[in-house]
Amino acid sequence: MESYLWLSRTALLLAFVLLLLAIIPFGLAIKSKKHRSAQIALILTGLAFSLQLIYFIARWKAVGHAPVSNMYEFMTFFSIMLIGAFLLMSTLYKQWSIGFFAIPIALLLLGYGSVFSSEAKPLVPSLQSHWLAVHVITVAASSAILSVSFVTSMMYLLQRLDVTKRTHSTKSMEFVLWNLVVVCGFVLISSYFHLTFSPKTIAFTAQDGITVKAIYTMPILVANDADVGFLAIPTSIDARKLNTIVWSYGVGTLLYIVLRLVLRKPLYALLKPFTFSIQPKLLDEISYRAILIGYPLFSLGGLFFAMIWAQIAWGRYWGWDPKEVWALITWLFYAALLHLRLSKGWEGERTAWLAIIGFGIILFNQIFVNLVIAGLHSYA
């Protein structure tokens, strides 16, 4: 078991390094239009994907089940599927420059997942089903394909932005990029406090009179006890998780401000020159095709397979658990997007913004709902 765990960790670390290195030749290939740089970038990405698959197989061998049962494993597998989806789309459309934007998103997912415990633990009873692997793997694969539509929609909108003017579109794009920087802030501050901060256990009395203990892994800013931290909030809100969110947005915003001061321009203005290697119509087409593939796959994994697993685990197909509700919202949103595209002729900027919102809903469901909103999926 230990040898497989070592192999999985080593393979994942090497994959992370290769993906980080691949961004450089991707950027050089776009700016200089040299195919050799693009070939190097694709080779590095392909090697990284192979190492990610080695991680997945080795960890499966080590833990004895599909490694998709907690946040570390799910976000890592999500990243693997995103790299796989990019390689598939770049092969189909011969547009490798998408990798310059797709790989940083995959690295963010890997970094986010690494914050959580990678300890190999036995599955809780409700997770001991083959339908868990079928459900989660299908959801991760569909989310990754839908993430490609987010990447190409970002590139499409960045191409069309007029960086000389402050408009609703430029402000909205900068807001999206700020949120991505906040995720970086979360990864950085979580990693820093993991090395420097000793966890603290705080006990407080909940509304029902029961004494509850909360373990803080970051300095306490927000707490349910008025004698602890700088801000006391009602016990109906999980202060420990809110404390993490406050630190993440605070550090992420500080990081964003530093980037703006150093670069002396909005982030969208920095990224815009890297989008001109693909025609806007082709970007719009790739985004649409990614949704056409990802949506039916999500319908299977996020709803159909999920309901089968729910029946086995909890004795009912549907229970309005927060995770289930947001999976339904995600499904309905992409259904509306396709309806507007096919019947109303929406394309270009309108569907690009919808694809970006859809990606935001996916991340909200996979991250915020899992961590903050109490429910049957909270263990994930």
C-alpha positions in Angstrom: 0.0 0.0 0.0 2.7 2.5 1.0 4.6 1.9 -2.2 1.5 2.6 -4.3 0.8 5.7 -2.3 4.4 6.9 -2.8 4.1 6.2 -6.6 0.8 8.1 -6.8 2.1 11.2 -4.9 5.4 11.2 -6.9 3.5 10.9 -10.3 1.1 13.7 -9.3 3.9 16.0 -8.3 5.8 15.4 -11.5 2.7 16.0 -13.5 2.1 19.3 -11.7 5.7 20.4 -12.6 5.3 19.4 -16.2 2.0 21.2 -16.6 3.6 24.3 -15.0 6.5 24.2 -17.5 4.1 23.6 -20.4 2.6 27.0 -20.0 5.8 28.7 -21.1 6.1 27.0 -24.6 2.4 27.5 -25.1 2.8 31.2 -24.5 5.9 31.4 -26.7 4.1 29.5 -29.5 1.2 31.9 -29.4 3.3 35.0 -29.4 6.0 33.8 -31.9 3.7 31.4 -33.9 6.5 28.7 -33.8 5.2 25.2 -34.2 8.2 23.7 -32.4 7.2 25.5 -29.2 3.7 24.2 -29.6 5.0 20.6 -30.1 7.1 20.9 -26.9 4.1 22.1 -25.0 1.9 19.3 -26.2 4.6 16.7 -25.4 4.9 18.1 -21.9 1.1 18.1 -21.5 0.8 14.5 -22.8 3.5 13.3 -20.4 1.8 15.1 -17.5 -1.5 13.4 -18.4 0.2 10.0 -18.5 1.6 10.7 -15.0 -1.8 11.7 -13.8 -3.2 8.4 -15.0 -0.4 6.6 -13.2 -1.4 8.5 -10.0 -5.0 7.5 -10.4 -4.3 3.8 -11.0 -1.6 3.6 -8.2 -3.9 5.3 -5.7 -6.8 3.0 -6.7 -4.5 0.1 -6.0 -3.4 1.6 -2.6 -6.9 2.5 -1.3 -8.8 -0.5 -2.8 -11.5 1.6 -4.4 -11.9 4.4 -7.1 -10.0 7.4 -5.6 -12.9 9.9 -5.9 -14.4 9.8 -2.5 -13.1 13.0 -0.9 -12.3 16.6 -1.9 -8.6 15.8 -2.5 -9.4 12.9 -4.8 -12.3 14.5 -6.6 -10.6 17.8 -7.4 -7.5 15.9 -8.5 -9.5 13.7 -10.8 -11.4 16.8 -12.1 -8.0 18.3 -13.1 -7.0 15.0 -14.8 -10.2 15.0 -16.8 -9.8 18.7 -17.8 -6.3 17.9 -19.2 -7.8 14.9 -21.0 -10.7 17.0 -22.4 -8.2 19.6 -23.6 -6.1 17.0 -25.3 -9.2 15.6 -27.0 -10.4 19.0 -28.2 -7.0 20.1 -29.4 -6.8 16.8 -31.4 -10.2 17.2 -32.9 -9.9 20.9 -33.8 -6.1 21.2 -34.1 -6.1 24.2 -31.8 -3.4 23.7 -29.2 -3.4 27.3 -28.0 -6.4 26.5 -25.8 -3.9 24.9 -23.5 -2.5 28.3 -22.5 -5.8 28.9 -20.7 -6.9 25.4 -19.8 -3.7 24.3 -18.0 -3.8 27.1 -15.4 -7.4 26.1 -14.6 -6.3 22.5 -14.2 -3.3 23.6 -12.0 -5.8 25.7 -9.8 -7.9 22.6 -9.3 -4.8 20.5 -8.4 -3.7 23.2 -6.0 -7.1 23.5 -4.4 -7.3 19.7 -4.0 -3.9 19.5 -2.4 -5.1 21.7 0.5 -7.3 18.9 1.7 -6.1 15.7 3.4 -4.7 13.1 1.1 -4.8 10.4 3.8 -6.1 7.1 2.5 -9.1 6.2 4.6 -11.7 3.4 4.4 -15.1 4.4 2.9 -18.0 5.3 5.1 -20.9 2.8 4.7 -22.9 5.0 2.4 -20.0 5.3 0.0 -19.3 1.6 -0.3 -20.9 1.1 -3.7 -19.7 0.7 -7.2 -22.2 3.3 -8.1 -20.1 5.9 -6.3 -17.3 5.5 -8.8 -19.7 5.5 -11.7 -21.5 8.6 -10.5 -18.5 10.7 -9.5 -16.3 9.7 -12.4 -19.0 10.6 -14.9 -19.7 13.9 -13.1 -16.0 14.8 -13.1 -15.6 13.9 -16.8 -18.7 16.0 -17.8 -17.6 18.9 -15.6 -14.2 18.8 -17.3 -15.7 18.9 -20.8 -18.0 21.8 -19.7 -14.9 23.5 -18.3 -13.5 23.5 -21.9 -16.5 25.6 -22.9 -15.6 28.0 -20.1 -12.0 28.3 -21.4 -13.0 28.9 -25.0 -15.7 31.3 -24.0 -13.2 33.3 -22.0 -10.9 33.4 -25.0 -13.8 34.5 -27.2 -14.8 37.3 -24.9 -11.2 38.4 -24.3 -10.8 38.7 -28.1 -13.8 41.0 -28.4 -13.1 43.2 -25.4 -12.1 46.8 -26.1 -9.3 47.3 -23.5 -9.3 51.0 -24.0 -12.8 51.4 -22.5 -14.3 50.6 -19.1 -17.6 48.8 -20.0 -19.9 46.3 -18.3 -18.1 43.5 -20.2 -14.6 44.5 -19.1 -15.7 44.9 -15.5 -17.4 41.5 -15.6 -14.4 39.8 -17.1 -12.1 41.4 -14.5 -14.5 40.1 -11.8 -14.2 36.6 -13.2 -10.4 36.8 -13.2 -10.4 38.3 -9.7 -12.3 35.2 -8.4 -9.7 32.9 -10.1 -7.0 34.9 -8.2 -9.0 34.4 -5.0 -8.7 30.6 -5.5 -5.0 31.1 -5.8 -5.1 33.1 -2.6 -6.9 30.2 -0.9 -4.3 27.7 -2.0 -1.4 29.9 -0.9 -2.8 30.9 2.5 -4.0 27.3 3.3 -0.6 25.9 2.4 1.2 28.6 4.5 -0.9 28.0 7.6 -0.6 24.3 7.2 3.1 24.7 7.7 3.1 27.5 10.3 -0.2 27.4 12.3 -1.0 24.9 15.0 -4.7 23.9 14.8 -6.9 25.3 17.6 -10.0 23.7 19.0 -12.8 26.1 20.1 -15.8 24.8 22.1 -19.1 26.8 22.0 -22.8 26.1 22.8 -25.1 25.8 19.8 -28.7 27.0 19.6 -30.0 23.6 20.8 -27.8 23.7 23.9 -25.3 21.1 22.7 -21.6 21.8 23.1 -19.9 21.8 19.7 -16.1 21.8 19.0 -14.6 23.5 16.0 -11.0 22.9 14.8 -9.5 26.0 13.2 -6.6 25.6 10.8 -6.2 29.3 10.3 -5.9 32.2 12.8 -9.3 33.0 14.1 -11.0 36.1 12.7 -14.6 34.8 12.8 -16.1 32.6 15.5 -19.4 31.6 17.1 -18.0 32.6 20.5 -17.8 36.4 21.3 -14.7 35.9 23.4 -12.7 34.4 20.4 -11.7 36.2 17.2 -12.6 39.6 16.0 -16.2 38.9 14.8 -18.8 36.8 16.6 -21.6 35.4 14.5 -24.7 33.3 15.3 -24.2 29.6 15.8 -26.6 28.9 12.9 -23.6 29.8 10.6 -20.4 27.6 10.6 -17.9 30.2 11.7 -14.9 27.9 11.1 -15.7 27.6 7.4 -16.6 31.3 7.1 -13.3 32.1 8.7 -11.6 30.2 5.9 -13.6 32.1 3.3 -12.7 35.4 4.9 -9.0 34.6 4.8 -9.2 33.3 1.2 -10.9 36.4 -0.1 -8.7 38.7 1.9 -5.4 37.2 0.7 -6.8 36.7 -2.8 -7.8 40.3 -3.1 -4.4 41.4 -1.7 -2.7 39.2 -4.3 -4.9 40.7 -7.0 -4.0 44.3 -5.9 -0.3 43.4 -6.0 -0.7 42.0 -9.5 -2.5 45.1 -10.7 0.2 47.3 -9.2 3.0 45.3 -10.8 1.4 44.8 -14.2 -0.1 48.3 -14.3 -3.0 47.1 -16.3 -6.2 45.0 -15.9 -5.7 41.3 -16.1 -8.0 41.0 -19.1 -5.7 43.4 -21.0 -2.7 41.2 -20.1 -4.4 38.0 -21.4 -6.1 39.5 -24.5 -3.0 39.2 -26.8 -2.8 35.4 -26.2 -6.3 34.8 -27.7 -5.8 35.9 -31.3 -4.5 32.5 -32.6 -8.0 31.2 -33.1 -10.9 32.7 -35.0 -13.8 33.8 -32.8 -16.3 31.6 -34.7 -14.2 28.5 -34.1 -14.0 29.4 -30.4 -17.7 29.7 -30.3 -18.1 26.4 -32.1 -15.8 24.6 -29.8 -17.6 26.0 -26.8 -20.9 24.8 -28.2 -19.6 21.3 -29.0 -18.1 20.9 -25.6 -21.6 21.7 -24.0 -23.2 19.3 -26.5 -20.9 16.5 -25.2 -20.7 17.5 -21.6 -24.4 18.1 -20.9 -25.7 14.6 -21.7 -22.8 13.2 -19.8 -23.7 15.3 -16.8 -27.3 14.3 -17.1 -26.2 10.7 -16.7 -23.7 11.2 -13.9 -25.2 14.1 -12.0 -28.8 13.0 -12.1 -29.5 9.4 -13.3 -26.5 7.6 -11.8 -26.7 9.8 -8.7 -30.3 8.8 -8.1 -29.4 5.1 -8.4 -26.6 5.6 -5.8 -29.0 7.6 -3.5 -31.5 4.8 -3.6 -28.8 2.2 -2.6 -27.2 4.5 0.0 -30.2 6.2 1.6 -33.3 4.3 0.4 -34.7 7.1 -1.8 -34.0 8.5 -5.3 -34.4 12.1 -4.4 -34.3 14.0 -1.1 -33.7 17.7 -1.9 -30.3 17.6 -0.3 -28.4 20.8 -1.1 -26.0 19.0 -3.4 -28.9 17.3 -5.2 -30.7 20.7 -5.6 -27.6 22.4 -7.1 -27.0 19.5 -9.4 -30.5 20.0 -10.7 -29.9 23.8 -11.0 -26.8 23.0 -13.0 -28.7 20.6 -15.3 -31.5 23.1 -15.8 -29.1 26.0 -16.5 -27.3 24.1 -19.3 -30.7 22.9 -20.7 -31.7 26.6 -20.9 -28.4 27.5 -22.5 -28.9 24.9 -25.2 -32.5 25.9 -25.7 -31.6 29.5 -26.2 -28.8 28.5 -28.6 -30.9 26.1 -30.7 -34.3 27.8 -30.7 -33.6 31.5 -30.2 -30.3 31.6 -32.2 -28.2 32.9 -29.3 -24.5 32.6 -30.1 -21.3 34.6 -29.6 -21.1 36.8 -26.6 -24.4 35.9 -25.1 -23.8 32.2 -24.9 -20.2 32.8 -24.0 -21.3 34.6 -20.9 -23.7 31.9 -20.1 -21.0 29.3 -20.4 -18.9 31.2 -17.9 -21.8 31.5 -15.5 -22.4 27.7 -15.9 -18.8 27.0 -15.0 -19.3 29.2 -11.9 -22.3 27.1 -10.9 -20.3 23.9 -11.3 -17.6 25.2 -9.0 -20.1 26.6 -6.5 -21.7 23.1 -6.4 -18.4 21.2 -6.2 -16.7 23.5 -3.7 -19.0 25.8 -1.7 -22.0 23.4 -1.4 -19.6 20.6 -0.3 -17.8 22.6 2.3 -20.2 25.2 3.7 -23.8 24.0 3.3 -24.6 21.1 5.6 -26.0 18.1 3.9 -25.5 14.4 3.2 -22.6 15.2 0.9 -20.7 17.2 3.5 -18.2 14.4 4.0 -17.0 14.9 0.5 
